[in-house]
Amino acid sequence: MSNIKEFMTQDHRDCDEIFAQMEDAVASKSDEALSKFEEFSDALTNHFKMEEMVLFPQFENASGMTQGPTQVMVMEHEQMRELLSKMEDAIQAKDNDKFFGISETLMILMQQHNMKEEQMLYTMIQEHLGDDADHIISRMRTVAY
């Protein structure tokens, strides 16, 4: 049987790895900087889709908590989407100082966000939805990619 918490935590780690590759590409002024940004943006956006389209609604239905932690996470997703947009503008302008200022803000926000999900929300979700984990993970995979 699959574990939702482990699956989503691994997806966080995968996004973190691509984030580091993106920052390395920008720092070295690599021709791959934009493509690495796009890869990271796609990975993060896919993660948000899995949560917002499948995982959070399933949890809200099972728990009855519709105005709780999932709403806070969605608001943080919106903040991160705004930062992604600003990072893309900076990368297009080849403004590394601006890019790294925004990427540092995003990294801090992601770390705090991921910690809340991994330490609290995913545990609650696993408790409520664990018996249906295989099906939920399968649905998340189809939504994201």
ZICOR-V56529 format. One record per helix or strand of 3 or more residues. SS is the DSSP state (helix for helix, strand for strand). FROM is the first residue (numbers start at 0). LEN is the number of residues. Records with the same first field share a line. If there is no record, write none. Layout:
SS: FROM-LEN / FROM-LEN
//
This chain:
helix: 3-24 / 32-31 / 68-24 / 95-49
//
